[in-house]
Amino acid sequence: MKNFLVIISLVFLGIGLTSCGGNKKTDEKKTVVSDSISPAIAALNAKIKANPGNAELYNQRALLLVDALKLDDALADIRTALNIDSTQAPYFLTLSDVYFAMGKIKNCKRSIEKTMALDPNYADADLKYAELNFYLNEYKTTLEYIDKALKIDKINAKAYFMKGTTYKYMGDTAKAVVCFQTAVDQYPEYYNAYMQLGLLYSLKKNPMAIDYFNNAIKQNAKSIEARYGIAMFYQENGQYDNAIIEYDTILRINPKYKYAHFNLGYIHLAYLGVYSQAVKHFTNAIACDTNYFEAYFNRGLSYEKMGAVLNARDDYKKALSLHSNYGKAIDGLNRVDKLIK
């Protein structure tokens, strides 16, 4: 089953609205999907060619096409599935995914309601409706439908994760923690739930955050975000040597991760006072992103601390060229200009 919390990102990427009119029979005949999109789609193409009356094959391909952002093709496929068999609740749920990705929220809502009407005990439909309301910032309704799903299926880690996310957005971090913990109790491989627990315990400056981030790493050994969470916990709690070790580990995994370079620079600038090292790390961050105005400013500040005021002036000016009216850079430029004069 698709997850709107993932599909939401597709909308933000600027997916255009597509007409949902047209002749359904024509859609069926003209749905030709390129094998080059993915091996999974190529395999379904072959199966559909051999068995064009199998509605489930069209449903499966529609789900893959949403992932591939081929939304017109996905819509045509799920319509074909529904023309073959309109009694299957999951097909209307797939239709809701397509409409959501297209930005057609009203059509999405109607499709989920049709799903629930066809099968009142279909927990996935309740969760989908909850996700839609979460997207619409209707948190009370979101919780109502999550609880409805949990009455049908008490062992549902995804439902508890959604509930935790909703409470987090509502500002109730205590309830959020309980829900995320239930999610990992039910599904010990739940990477995203471990990440949320790590972040919430970090806010409390509770060392248990490290344990949760490490559990996330056990699920994904190359997780940058989990290691970054650990590094930030150490940095914000004054354990700078440990933070440096974690940032270095991140850079072995991804040498172009600009935030690790930047934070290494910041530690050496703000906490350790080793300005030459700060310059090196900020330079590395700039090499990863030449528009990183905060890195230019902080390198300028490092140069200023070293007495290299001309270099500092150049960096403050560069920061301002990238981000006009940047107050810190303006102040820095004024300081060094007085020294140069």
Secondary structure as UniProt FT lines:
FT   HELIX           4..12
FT   TURN            13..14
FT   HELIX           24..30
FT   TURN            35..36
FT   HELIX           39..50
FT   TURN            52..53
FT   HELIX           55..67
FT   TURN            68..69
FT   HELIX           71..84
FT   TURN            86..87
FT   HELIX           89..102
FT   HELIX           105..118
FT   TURN            120..121
FT   HELIX           123..135
FT   TURN            136..137
FT   HELIX           139..152
FT   HELIX           157..170
FT   HELIX           173..186
FT   TURN            188..189
FT   HELIX           191..203
FT   TURN            204..205
FT   HELIX           208..219
FT   TURN            221..222
FT   HELIX           224..236
FT   TURN            237..238
FT   HELIX           240..253
FT   TURN            255..256
FT   HELIX           258..266
FT   HELIX           267..272
FT   HELIX           275..288
FT   TURN            290..291
FT   HELIX           293..306
FT   HELIX           309..322
FT   TURN            324..325
FT   HELIX           327..340
//
